[in-house]
Amino acid sequence: MVFVRDPGRSDTIIIGGGPAGLSCAIQCSLPGRRTLVLEKTEACGKKLLITGSGQCNLTHAGDIRDFPRHYGVNGKFLKPALSAWTNRDLCSFFATYGVPLETEADGKVFPRSRRSRDVLHVLLQACREKGTEIRCGEPVSSVNREKEVFRVDTSQGRYYSHHLVIATGGASYPATGSSGDGYRFAASLTHTLVPPAPALTPVYIDPFPLADLAGISFPGMVFTIWRENRKVAGCRGDVLITHTGLSGPGILDNSRSMLAGDEIRLSFVGGVPPDTCAREIVSGIPGQGFRNVASLLARYRIPSRVLDRLLELSGIDPHLSCAHLPAEKRKRIVASLTAFPLTISGLGDFTTAMVTRGGVALHDVTARTMESRHMNNLFFAGEVLDIDGDTGGYNLQAAFSTGWLAGTSIRNRLLPP
Ligand SMILES: Cc1cc2nc3c(=O)[nH]c(=O)nc-3n(C[C@H](O)[C@H](O)[C@H](O)COP(=O)(O)OP(=O)(O)OC[C@H]3O[C@@H](n4cnc5c(N)ncnc54)[C@H](O)[C@@H]3O)c2cc1C
């Protein structure tokens, strides 16, 4: 099957029907031009449908100028894309298509209906209106460049196009279709890859002394990450105890700084330094010798099951009266409350990671257009790039914005001057 028989004719093939591929298609589908989206699975947007637990946290309401810092060191690359299609542009786009969005207290933006399928429906409707051709269940197996034309081979045939967009996503949650194929295509077209690795992952701790406290969470917890006794990061964020370790936005967002073998030190006292904590404890004792240790520590509002466990692990009976709390025991309590150490035995793999870090190296791509620096008319968009963002809507905004920018760049070439 041949999509464009005349290689001189301007048209576009987009590999991948996720948020990046579809937003690109919406921008570059023009009357009289053929734009084809080739999607591997039987339907577009499988990953989009499971985002935000099916509710789709599609962007964040913060100032767009503040977005880049949410993508680690590579955030700067995204500036042109984020200003080409901002979070406000995204909100107006969906509202225009009858899907108004609303913002939660923490700035996360969701469709008011809380249904990710409404978001996908808008993207597909816009593609339909623009005349985009979408072929599902057609995995691309290889891409090649023949003179000025791209040859794209799928399970069902061979296609040619003048522009090619690789929007195949990362390698996480491979059951949704994104299993890293785009990396292979990029490499075959001589692009550099930053080794892909799971990101936004929970951490595993084995043995985990808090496992039976699974489900308890700590909003805005302060914690530090240590490697070979050197502090590598200081963090604050919501932390959730799971049966196997730690999760929650604070852990997921900072997992990019963690390695197996690192130590996480949790502060159960909001980051109060050890000497301050020690002073606070001592100041609570005079005249209160009859009180037990647990009630002395009530000021820190630590859930009682957690506090009992921390004391137990420090070898201290929570019912011990303050009168019997010597300096050495106080020291142990302070250490547990301010820097409770847990050694990371492993991080989540691609089946549990929400996104992929690494991917197509950014120095091979022009940030203003999303075009390859090595090969004209080849574009990249979305998670296939070496971009990974924090939780909170940053990953979808990056996928939409880079897709939109790639589509705009192609559109500008297709339109008569
Ligand atoms: C459980 C979960 C929850 C998430 N929740 C959020 C959230 O609430 N907010 C947020 O901002 N981000 C969230 N993310 C991240 C977000 O979903 C991704 O960053 C985003 O979908 C990336 O978009 P993309 O278009 O680049 O890639 P994808 O959405 O992965 O789409 C790529 C598409 O390319 C197709 N494809 C791959 N290989 C081929 C091939 N060889 N031939 C043809 N097609 C191919 C795939 O089938 C897929 O449809 C979540 C991720 C997960 C896993």
The ligand as a Gaussian input file, in Angstrom:
#p B3LYP/6-31G(d) Opt

LIG

0 1
 C       -0.456000       5.671000      34.436000
 C       -0.040000       6.990000      33.834000
 C       -0.659000       8.144000      34.254000
 C       -0.242000       9.379000      33.743000
 N       -0.904000      10.488000      34.157000
 C       -0.521000      11.708000      33.666000
 C       -1.221000      12.881000      34.026000
 O       -2.235000      12.832000      34.734000
 N       -0.743000      14.064000      33.566000
 C        0.347000      14.151000      32.733000
 O        0.747000      15.250000      32.356000
 N        0.980000      13.028000      32.310000
 C        0.562000      11.824000      32.749000
 N        1.213000      10.682000      32.306000
 C        2.275000      10.809000      31.280000
 C        1.649000      11.038000      29.880000
 O        0.621000      10.105000      29.670000
 C        2.689000      10.908000      28.766000
 O        3.791000      11.734000      29.052000
 C        2.080000      11.293000      27.404000
 O        1.043000      10.398000      27.071000
 C        3.130000      11.295000      26.290000
 O        2.482000      11.551000      25.082000
 P        3.110000      11.048000      23.691000
 O        2.105000      11.378000      22.643000
 O        4.477000      11.570000      23.557000
 O        3.250000       9.489000      23.849000
 P        2.139000       8.348000      24.077000
 O        0.963000       8.880000      24.795000
 O        2.881000       7.230000      24.682000
 O        1.681000       7.994000      22.610000
 C        2.576000       7.382000      21.682000
 C        1.761000       6.589000      20.687000
 O        2.656000       6.076000      19.694000
 C        2.228000       4.773000      19.360000
 N        3.366000       4.007000      18.805000
 C        4.477000       3.584000      19.454000
 N        5.256000       2.878000      18.624000
 C        4.644000       2.871000      17.402000
 C        4.935000       2.284000      16.150000
 N        6.033000       1.520000      15.963000
 N        4.063000       2.466000      15.132000
 C        2.942000       3.213000      15.286000
 N        2.593000       3.771000      16.484000
 C        3.445000       3.603000      17.525000
 C        1.759000       4.187000      20.676000
 O        0.886000       3.091000      20.476000
 C        1.064000       5.392000      21.313000
 O       -0.311000       5.436000      20.992000
 C        0.808000       9.443000      32.791000
 C        1.408000       8.260000      32.362000
 C        0.993000       7.052000      32.868000
 C        1.653000       5.793000      32.362000

